Amino acid sequence: QVQLVESGGGLVQPGGSRRLSCVLSGGIFSFYDMSWYRQAPGQERELVAVIRNGGNTNYVDSVRGRFTISRDNVKKTVTLQMNSLKPEVTAVYYCNARKVTTLRNFWGQGTQVTVSS
């Protein structure tokens, strides 16, 4: 069974940076498209960034140019580097793995990112 474990959340000041990581276990990492989602209080979960198993990336418009998603297929890790953080990105960030053949989704437990002075 695939398991995802996120780390890196916390409190950061506006304008600061934060790096989130997610490690996959129980599966072959290269078989999965990897994504980061976020959910703010009272809002629906939304896609932030995706990196396909072949390496192509895409971002929601509000973070393009400030966030970078990357993957390490040897370490089975996907990383979200977040720069120039604004209070409105405060949310629980979730790692997602979607198997490219079956489209089955797996989720991490989430990590809280709070941008506040």
Residue, then its C-alpha position, 0 to 999 in steps of 0.5 A: q500500500v502506498q503511503l505518503v509522508e509530508s514534512g516541512g510545514g510551519l510558521v513563516q513570515p510574509g516574504g519568507s520561504r518554505r520547503l515542503s517534502c513528501v516521501l512515498s513508500g510502498g510503490i514504484f515512484s516513477f509510476y506516479d504523477m505527484s502533486w501538491y494540493r492545499q486547503a484553507p479553512g472553509q475552502e475546497r482543496e485545490l491543486v497547487a502544482v503537479i509534476r508528471n512522472g516524465g518531469n513535466t510541471n504545471y502550477v496554479d496561476s497564483v503561485r507560478g513563478r514563486f513556487t517550484i515543484s521537483r522530484d527525486n525518483v531515487k529518493k522517492t521524494v517530491t518537493l515544493q519550494m515556496n518563495s515570496l510567501k503571502p498570508e493568503v497561501t496559509a493552508v494545510y498542504y497535501c501531497n498526492a500521488r496518482k498512478v498513471t496507469t490506474l489513476r488511483n489517488f493516494w494522499g498524505q496526512g497534510t502539513q500546515v503552512t501558516v504565513s503570518s507576522 
